[in-house]
Amino acid sequence: MAKFSIKAIIAAIIGGFIALIGGWDKVMEILIIFIVLDYLTGVGLAIKDKKLNSEIGAKGLLKKAAIFAVIIIAAQLDRIVENPVNLFRTSAALFYVANEGISITENIGKLGAPLPGFIIKVLEQLKSKNDEEVKLNG
């Protein structure tokens, strides 16, 4: 019985989180993958440079949590204006996908692995496009 209760609690927490971020779709899946990859490549780089530090790691996790705070805010704004396509949430998520992707490629480059140029180019275009939209709307 205790196992069912723990599973139910975990399912409720995950369900509540998904509702707060405006649902689960490919953009959110990609964002989470990029956040995890950025953190892991950052830890790998810290190990390589012999600069692994739990305080820096904790600050990195706080920054990742802050990303989700912004996503939650954007999702709630979509709800306020009754936006059925999650425009604000998706735009915010794509902004962070670009930022995290650029950070991942920088970390990989510093680790010494070669990168296909088109990946960097696409990420920079995504970031640039998102920055332009913010300037137009802001």
Secondary structure, DSSP 4 states (H G I P E B T S, - for coil): -HHHHHHHHHHHHHHHHHHHTT---HHHHHHHHHHHHHHHHHHHHHHHTT---HHHHHHHHHHHHHHHHHHHHHHHHHHHTT-TT-HHHHHHHHHHHHHHHHHHHHHHHHHT----HHHHHHHHHHHHHHHHHHHHH-
